[in-house]
Amino acid sequence: MTAVCITTGARLHFGPLSVTAPSGGRFGGVGIMIASPRTVLTAKPAAVDSIVGDKSATVRVAEFLRRIREASTSESSVPCEISVDETIPSHCGFGSGTQLGLAVARAVSLVENESHASLATLAHRVQRGLRSAIGLYGFEQGGFLVDGGRVESNQLGTLVSRLEFPADWRFVLVSPQRAIGLSGAEEQSAFARQSPMPAALTGDLCRTVLMDWIPSVLNADFAGCSDAMYRYGYAVGEFFSPTQGGVFAHPRMREWTALIRRRGISGVAQTSWGPTVAALCSSHVVAMQMALDFSQDAHWNDCLFEVVEPLNRGADVRTL
């Protein structure tokens, strides 16, 4: 293998189905892969391990590479030069760590001519997927994903549904500038403080997913998908409101959501711990007009607006 280039999208995660449940699957959740923002990196054999890219990216890649080397049982590891060309913003609700970690693990595996490494093996090497497996399956397959949770702590969440998301639909991503969501130790602490999710809420969320959300995606029912997305996201946000300070993690996102729902855009939900909020639009034209209108409104100049499309395939892996 001379070199390999890997491109991944980002993931939107609309919240877990279960938290600290006394039995059955834990965590789980619903999410979707999007084409942007994205991670792009190239790896090739070298004399010693080295990393090229901006400082924050190289620090994260170095940590993933350290974990991979420690997890390796092979004495024939091939040193790599890894160049990071694009990265997903950290702590904004896009699952940047999982996508970067899996990209590094897959690249190193291919440079070492190990083409058979499973998703579970790659995730184990970089220690990702400890709660949600949405980003893992998104890296491998893309699309609209439902994770049924995991029973044992050492297993990945079970992928119970993977669907093609209507390619003509778009998301407008909105985030307040200079604000970040919970991650790492803070995220673990937040889960530890959070009370168990009531079984009735888990039941309501499961019904929304099975009876409303999945059928609407299958049937390209935009109104039904929008309604299910909002109801699911709002219910999860309400559950976590004691931890994150409200249904939405940032007051500006709470204000923006209320405004666009009054204007007829009903499918709005926060991704992960935020602060990013995603609004579902029926077409590229509608999404671009919305993003343009708010970008030109001085009242919203403290926020970023981006139009993105769904990603219905896994990471793009190319040998060079």
C-alpha positions as CSV (number, residue, x, y, z in Angstrom):
1,M,0.0,0.0,0.0
2,T,1.5,3.4,-1.0
3,A,-1.1,5.7,0.5
4,V,-4.8,6.0,1.3
5,C,-7.1,9.0,1.5
6,I,-10.2,8.8,3.7
7,T,-13.1,11.3,3.6
8,T,-15.9,11.1,6.2
9,G,-19.0,13.2,6.8
10,A,-20.4,14.3,10.1
11,R,-23.2,12.9,12.1
12,L,-26.3,14.5,13.6
13,H,-27.5,12.7,16.8
14,F,-30.9,13.6,18.1
15,G,-30.6,11.9,21.5
16,P,-30.6,8.5,23.2
17,L,-33.6,6.2,23.6
18,S,-32.6,5.1,27.1
19,V,-30.4,6.4,29.9
20,T,-29.4,4.2,32.9
21,A,-32.1,1.7,32.2
22,P,-32.5,-1.1,34.8
23,S,-32.7,-3.7,32.0
24,G,-32.5,-4.1,28.3
25,G,-30.5,-1.9,25.9
26,R,-28.8,1.3,27.1
27,F,-28.4,4.6,25.3
28,G,-29.2,3.8,21.6
29,G,-30.7,6.7,19.7
30,V,-31.5,8.2,16.3
31,G,-29.1,10.0,13.9
32,I,-28.2,10.8,10.3
33,M,-25.0,11.4,8.4
34,I,-24.4,14.6,6.6
35,A,-21.9,15.5,3.9
36,S,-20.5,18.6,5.6
37,P,-18.6,19.4,7.7
38,R,-16.2,16.6,6.9
39,T,-12.9,15.0,7.8
40,V,-10.3,14.4,5.1
41,L,-6.9,12.7,5.8
42,T,-4.2,10.9,4.0
43,A,-1.9,8.2,5.4
44,K,1.2,6.6,3.9
45,P,4.1,4.5,5.1
46,A,7.0,6.4,6.6
47,A,10.2,5.8,8.6
48,V,8.5,7.0,11.8
49,D,5.0,8.0,12.9
50,S,4.4,11.6,12.0
51,I,1.3,13.9,11.7
52,V,0.9,17.0,9.5
53,G,-2.0,19.5,10.0
54,D,-3.2,22.2,12.3
55,K,-2.3,21.9,16.0
56,S,-5.7,20.8,17.4
57,A,-6.0,18.1,14.7
58,T,-2.5,16.8,15.2
59,V,-3.0,16.5,18.9
60,R,-6.1,14.4,18.5
61,V,-4.7,12.2,15.8
62,A,-1.5,11.6,17.9
63,E,-3.8,10.4,20.7
64,F,-5.7,8.0,18.4
65,L,-2.4,6.8,16.9
66,R,-1.1,6.1,20.4
67,R,-4.2,4.1,21.3
68,I,-3.9,2.1,18.0
69,R,-0.3,1.2,18.7
70,E,-1.1,0.2,22.3
71,A,-4.0,-2.0,21.1
72,S,-1.9,-3.7,18.4
73,T,-0.8,-7.3,18.9
74,S,1.3,-7.3,15.8
75,E,5.1,-6.9,15.8
76,S,5.0,-5.7,12.2
77,S,3.3,-2.3,12.6
78,V,4.1,0.1,9.8
79,P,4.9,3.7,10.8
80,C,2.7,6.2,9.1
81,E,2.8,9.8,8.0
82,I,-0.8,11.1,8.4
83,S,-1.8,14.4,6.8
84,V,-5.0,16.0,8.1
85,D,-6.5,18.3,5.4
86,E,-10.0,18.9,6.8
87,T,-11.6,18.3,10.2
88,I,-15.1,18.5,11.7
89,P,-15.4,21.3,14.3
90,S,-15.1,19.9,17.8
91,H,-17.7,20.1,20.6
92,C,-20.5,21.3,18.3
93,G,-22.6,18.1,18.1
94,F,-21.1,16.6,15.0
95,G,-19.3,13.6,16.5
96,S,-16.0,14.8,15.3
97,G,-13.9,12.6,17.5
98,T,-15.6,9.4,16.3
99,Q,-15.2,10.3,12.6
100,L,-11.6,11.3,13.0
101,G,-10.7,8.3,15.2
102,L,-12.3,5.8,12.8
103,A,-10.6,7.5,9.8
104,V,-7.2,7.2,11.5
105,A,-7.9,3.6,12.5
106,R,-9.0,2.6,9.0
107,A,-6.1,4.4,7.3
108,V,-3.5,2.8,9.5
109,S,-5.2,-0.6,9.0
110,L,-5.0,-0.2,5.2
111,V,-1.4,1.1,5.2
112,E,-0.6,-2.1,7.1
113,N,-2.4,-4.2,4.4
114,E,-5.1,-5.2,6.9
115,S,-8.2,-4.9,4.8
116,H,-10.4,-7.1,6.9
117,A,-10.6,-5.1,10.2
118,S,-14.2,-4.9,11.4
119,L,-16.0,-1.8,12.5
120,A,-16.0,-3.2,16.1
121,T,-12.2,-3.7,15.9
122,L,-11.5,-0.2,14.6
123,A,-13.8,1.3,17.3
124,H,-12.1,-0.7,20.0
125,R,-8.6,0.4,18.9
126,V,-9.5,4.1,19.2
127,Q,-11.9,3.7,22.1
128,R,-15.0,5.1,20.4
129,G,-18.7,4.1,20.6
130,L,-18.7,3.7,24.4
131,R,-22.3,5.0,24.5
132,S,-23.8,5.7,21.1
133,A,-22.9,3.7,17.9
134,I,-24.7,6.1,15.5
135,G,-21.4,7.7,14.4
136,L,-19.7,4.2,14.0
137,Y,-22.4,2.9,11.7
138,G,-22.6,6.3,10.0
139,F,-18.9,6.0,9.2
140,E,-19.4,2.6,7.7
141,Q,-22.8,3.0,5.9
142,G,-24.1,6.6,6.1
143,G,-27.9,7.2,5.9
144,F,-30.6,7.5,8.6
145,L,-29.7,5.3,11.5
146,V,-31.5,3.9,14.6
147,D,-29.3,2.4,17.3
148,G,-31.1,0.0,19.6
149,G,-28.5,0.3,22.4
150,R,-26.2,-2.2,24.0
151,V,-26.8,-4.7,26.8
152,E,-23.1,-5.4,27.7
153,S,-20.7,-2.6,28.3
154,N,-18.1,-4.1,26.0
155,Q,-20.3,-4.3,22.9
156,L,-21.4,-1.9,20.3
157,G,-25.0,-0.6,20.1
158,T,-27.2,-2.7,17.8
159,L,-28.1,-1.2,14.5
160,V,-31.8,-1.9,14.2
161,S,-32.5,0.3,11.2
162,R,-30.5,2.0,8.4
163,L,-32.4,3.8,5.7
164,E,-31.7,6.0,2.7
165,F,-32.6,9.6,3.6
166,P,-34.4,11.5,0.9
167,A,-31.5,13.0,-1.2
168,D,-33.4,16.2,-2.1
169,W,-34.0,17.3,1.5
170,R,-31.5,19.6,3.2
171,F,-30.6,20.7,6.7
172,V,-29.8,24.2,7.8
173,L,-27.3,24.0,10.6
174,V,-27.3,26.9,13.0
175,S,-24.8,27.5,15.9
176,P,-23.9,30.4,18.0
177,Q,-20.3,31.6,17.4
178,R,-17.8,30.9,20.2
179,A,-20.0,28.4,22.0
180,I,-19.4,24.7,22.5
181,G,-21.3,21.7,23.8
182,L,-20.3,19.2,26.5
183,S,-17.7,16.5,25.6
184,G,-15.2,14.3,27.2
185,A,-15.1,14.3,31.0
186,E,-17.8,17.0,31.2
187,E,-20.1,14.8,29.1
188,Q,-19.4,11.8,31.3
189,S,-20.1,13.8,34.4
190,A,-23.4,15.1,32.9
191,F,-24.6,11.5,32.3
192,A,-23.6,10.6,35.8
193,R,-25.6,13.4,37.3
194,Q,-28.6,12.8,35.1
195,S,-31.5,10.8,36.6
196,P,-32.6,7.6,34.8
197,M,-34.9,8.1,31.8
198,P,-38.4,7.1,32.8
199,A,-39.6,3.9,31.1
200,A,-42.7,5.8,29.8
201,L,-40.5,8.3,28.0
202,T,-38.4,5.6,26.4
203,G,-41.7,4.0,25.3
204,D,-42.9,7.3,23.8
205,L,-39.6,7.8,22.0
206,C,-39.6,4.3,20.6
207,R,-43.1,4.7,19.4
208,T,-42.2,8.0,17.7
209,V,-39.3,6.3,16.0
210,L,-41.0,3.1,14.9
211,M,-44.5,4.3,14.1
212,D,-43.7,7.8,12.8
213,W,-40.1,8.6,12.0
214,I,-39.0,5.4,10.1
215,P,-42.2,5.3,8.0
216,S,-41.9,8.9,7.1
217,V,-38.3,8.5,5.9
218,L,-39.3,5.4,3.9
219,N,-42.2,7.2,2.3
220,A,-40.4,10.5,1.8
221,D,-43.1,12.1,3.9
222,F,-41.5,15.5,4.6
223,A,-44.2,16.7,7.0
224,G,-44.3,13.5,8.9
225,C,-40.5,13.4,9.2
226,S,-40.4,17.0,10.3
227,D,-43.0,16.4,13.0
228,A,-41.3,13.2,14.3
229,M,-37.9,14.9,14.4
230,Y,-39.1,17.8,16.4
231,R,-41.2,15.7,18.9
232,Y,-38.3,13.4,19.5
233,G,-35.7,16.1,19.9
234,Y,-37.9,18.2,22.1
235,A,-38.7,15.2,24.4
236,V,-35.0,14.3,24.7
237,G,-34.1,18.0,25.3
238,E,-36.7,18.3,28.0
239,F,-35.3,15.2,29.7
240,F,-31.8,16.7,29.7
241,S,-32.9,20.2,30.5
242,P,-31.7,20.1,34.1
243,T,-28.2,19.3,32.9
244,Q,-28.0,21.6,29.8
245,G,-30.1,24.5,31.1
246,G,-33.2,24.0,29.0
247,V,-34.5,22.0,26.0
248,F,-31.8,23.6,24.0
249,A,-28.3,24.1,25.3
250,H,-28.0,27.7,24.2
251,P,-30.6,30.5,24.6
252,R,-30.1,31.8,21.1
253,M,-30.9,28.4,19.7
254,R,-34.1,28.4,21.8
255,E,-35.0,31.8,20.4
256,W,-34.2,30.8,16.8
257,T,-36.2,27.6,17.0
258,A,-39.3,29.3,18.2
259,L,-39.0,31.9,15.4
260,I,-38.7,29.5,12.5
261,R,-41.4,27.2,13.8
262,R,-43.7,30.3,13.8
263,R,-42.7,30.7,10.1
264,G,-43.7,27.1,9.3
265,I,-40.5,25.1,9.6
266,S,-41.5,22.4,12.0
267,G,-38.6,20.0,11.9
268,V,-36.0,21.4,14.2
269,A,-33.8,19.6,16.8
270,Q,-30.5,19.9,18.6
271,T,-27.8,17.5,17.7
272,S,-26.1,15.8,20.7
273,W,-25.2,18.3,23.4
274,G,-25.3,21.1,20.9
275,P,-25.1,24.0,20.7
276,T,-25.8,23.3,17.0
277,V,-29.4,23.0,15.9
278,A,-30.6,21.4,12.6
279,A,-33.7,22.5,10.7
280,L,-35.0,20.1,8.0
281,C,-36.0,21.8,4.7
282,S,-37.8,20.2,1.7
283,S,-35.3,21.4,-0.9
284,H,-32.0,23.1,-1.5
285,V,-33.7,26.3,-2.6
286,V,-35.7,26.6,0.6
287,A,-32.7,25.9,2.7
288,M,-30.5,28.3,0.9
289,Q,-33.1,31.1,1.2
290,M,-33.5,30.5,4.9
291,A,-29.7,30.5,5.5
292,L,-29.3,33.7,3.4
293,D,-32.1,35.5,5.1
294,F,-30.7,34.9,8.6
295,S,-27.1,35.5,7.5
296,Q,-28.1,39.0,6.3
297,D,-30.1,39.8,9.4
298,A,-28.0,41.8,11.8
299,H,-29.9,40.4,14.8
300,W,-28.4,37.0,14.0
301,N,-24.8,38.0,13.2
302,D,-23.6,36.1,16.3
303,C,-24.7,32.8,14.7
304,L,-23.4,30.7,11.8
305,F,-25.7,29.2,9.2
306,E,-24.8,26.4,6.8
307,V,-26.8,24.3,4.3
308,V,-25.8,20.6,4.2
309,E,-27.1,17.6,2.4
310,P,-27.7,14.1,3.8
311,L,-24.9,11.5,3.2
312,N,-26.2,8.1,2.2
313,R,-22.9,6.3,1.9
314,G,-20.1,5.4,4.2
315,A,-16.6,6.9,4.3
316,D,-14.9,7.3,1.0
317,V,-11.7,5.3,1.0
318,R,-9.3,5.8,-1.9
319,T,-5.9,4.3,-2.5
320,L,-3.4,6.7,-4.1
